[in-house]
Amino acid sequence: MKLGQVRVLDTINKIPGGLMVVPLILGVTVNTLFPDFLKIGSFTTALFKNGGNCLIAVLFLCSGAQIQFKSAGQALYKGVVINTSKVLFGVSIGVILARIGGPGAVILGMTPLGLIGCMSNSNGGLYTALATKYGDKTDVGAIAVISSNDGPFYEMLFMGLGGVAAIPAKALFACIFPILVGMILGNLDDKMRDFLKPGMLISIFLFAFPLGAGMSFKTFITAGIPGILIGLLTVAWTGIPTYFIYKLLIRKKNRRSCAVGAAVGTAAGNSVGTPAAIAAVDPTWEPYAAAATAQCAAAVIVTALVTPMVVNALYKYEEKHGLINYDVPLASEDTEMEKAAKSEPKL
């Protein structure tokens, strides 16, 4: 090692989910202490403040390129299993609370709108990061289905708000289109698949900062204990059950580790906008939208910090008890066939 060289990447990788968590916290810190700095314009604002959605789209495209059509069926099945568990467990508590006490019901400071808006949305970027580190390629490919829980569609559906029950096909297609483009490119050309592969980790590292730059540590003060409780409840009530459902419904020969199931125990950054979207459709919820928004924002940060640690702990547990299927390579690893192909001499 050269004198004075700092092992930044090695240090980040020692933290569970560090590639996302570290830049996320940096983004929150900068936005809290210097809120106007990232608004100076040009490329600085474009990348560090407003670049989140674009960079997540890059992640989805690069991830899609790693999905081979011969394994797409398994990726689709895993996505349905994981997403169904996430959504059903996610909406259950809030809907039951609302049915018992109405929109204004409160339990430990948590509101139905905060619970519903937060718990059934999963952070697709963090899921992909964790699936890349702890799962196989079909686990990563499952994001094509899991990404459908972004936005207020399922929440509105299960809240039974009349005319908003239908999920707009156009919005769903727009969400998964980058993945489809990546799949086509990766299956047309193996070299294109290899070319796009490093983009997965690079985009994960880059999009986390602007995601954090949309938040502030003041959120914790505004939301208080209820927001933190919703975050912890999201991990415990959606991530842990999905781990066991994944273990039950995915055959061992088709999985690397069941820990990936717990990777959806997160709250998506865009869940912060869900309470307002619901209130815009049904004014009955309007008085509770502001508090729910603050609670969701706090929960996003809490789940981003806690979920990687839970997934890492589950993976270590499976390693210790011989439950890892090493015959299925990690998404970040090459298969033996791919390694052999790369080692062949070029003519």
Secondary structure, DSSP 8 states (H G I E B T S, - for coil): --TT---HHHHHHTSTTHHHHHHHHHHHHHHHH-TTGGGS-HHHHHHHTT-HHHHHHHHHHHHHTT--GGGHHHHHHHHHHHHHHHHHHHHHHHHHHHHHH-TT--BTTB-HHHHHHHHT---HHHHHHHHHHHS-HHHHHTHHHHGGGSSSHHHHHHHT-GGG-S--HHHHHHHHHHHHHHHHHHHH-HHHHHHHTHHHHHHHHHHHHHHHTT--THHHHHHHHHHHHHHHHHIIIIIHHHHHHHHHHS-GGG-S-GGGGGGG-S--GGGGGHHHHHHHH-GGGGGGHHHHHHHHHHHHHHHHHHHHHHHHHHHHHHHHTT---TTS--TTS--HHHHHHHHS---
